[in-house]
Amino acid sequence: MKKIALTLVAVSALGLAACGGNTAANNTTANETDAMNAATDTLENASADVQNAAGNVNDAAANLTDATTGAAANASADVGNAVSNETK
């Protein structure tokens, strides 16, 4: 993603250099560069959000596994105790 952004900035800089004294074209190119940079920042932030969400999903899955394992162990112990109490 950063290579793409750098490429866009480099191309925009070449565009500015080619425009020489054309203020309107320079301003347009600068505005487009700003827009591309903002879009790149948005994409990078969205990518980070997706990675964080994926990490949260993994954490939730691990917590669910732990809770299920603990509940199953407790249920098994309860059954064992009930059987033990019935056989006394």
Secondary structure by P-SEA (a helix, b strand, c coil): caaaaaaaaaaaaaaaaaacccaaaaaaaaaaaaaaaaaaaaaaaaaaaaaaaaaaaaaaaaaaaaaaaaaaaaaaaaaaaaaaaaac
